[in-house]
Amino acid sequence: MNVVRNKYGKLLKKDNIVVFPGALDGLIEKGLDAVEDVDYELAVESFDQVYHFDPDNMRLLAPYAVSLYETRNFEKAKEIATKLLHSGAAEYLDAMELYLAISIQLQEYEEVEMTIATLLEENIVPPDMIQKFNYLRDLNNRLASRYAISEEPMIELQEALTIEEFLANTPEVQQQIVASMENRQVEAESLKLLAEIAEHEEIHPLVVTYALVLLRDAACDKTLTVKKFGFEKAVVPTELHLPNQDEKTREVIDRISDLNEKDPSRMQMAIEASLRYGIIAYPFSWEGFSAEEVAQGYIHYIDGLFTGEKWIDSELMNLIESIDEQTEQ
């Protein structure tokens, strides 16, 4: 038995099964090859087996966490990322970036905010990475604002408003008014208001999106003229797809994934930013630009946010920046 140990190193035993270290090394290499080939499901299969027998293997943790993140197993990914952070990994901030990206996907917005605030206040983040963590913080805050449950009571309309009465409210209240019409029978007077909102160029574009979705759900077959960001389109709500459910959006997301497969954090940020366009600009879907151009544009945009380098002015880049600014209002 000593001969075996001397030849193969420390033997691992679990569940009455003895595993040679060389076998685990082979599985790790198989998993790393799968990561290189962007086959994250295969990578997870290999890493799962290694983790079962050797959960503290330092070669395993980082690629395993990334693979779980890419296959959207965020709960397990956070477990592994936490272990990676506590392991004393040399690339601590890279591990922290992955941990925060996973936490954002789990909608743990308060934890992300507190963690980034602590890192910045204690000067743990070097100057060349501050922009990156500030963008993660900004993304987290935007998503928290979008998905957090409001403590304000939902407005219940007792009677339909006129468009003039609607315009007298702030964009936040306007959103609540439109949201109050969801999941209930929309009366003719409310349909008229929603149609007027959809055609009003000075109403916040997100409110217009909500109005169009409700009109679509109500099977409105009236032709409306929608104006956003200098674009104009005649639409029939009942014929519209839902936001981000069109073919162009799917092509953009696929292309972003292909172009940024080596950096899952930036890839996810670029995808999130492109999906914000799909909501804010709805029913427009990158008219005049190819999926390749849009994907490249978002990659340049996210890179610029990280590096601080301004992208080259163009119609596309200005539109991307304008959309992102609208989400902050």
Secondary structure, DSSP 8 states (H G I E B T S, - for coil): -HHHHHHH-S-EEETTEEE-HHHHHHHHHHHHHHHHTT-HHHHHHHHHHHHHH-TT-HHHHHHHHHHHHHTT-HHHHHHHHHHHHHTT-S-HHHHHHHHHHHHHHTT-HHHHHHHHHHHHHTT-S-GGGHHHHHHHHHHHHHHHHHHS--SS-----SS---HHHHHTS-HHHHHHHHHTTTTS---HHHHHHHHHHHT-TTS-HHHHHHHHHHHHHTT----EEEEETTEEEEE-GGG---TT-SHHHHHHHHHHHHHTTT-HHHHHHHHHHHHHHHHHSTT---TT--HHHHHHHHHHHHHHHHH-------HHHHHHHHHHHHHT-
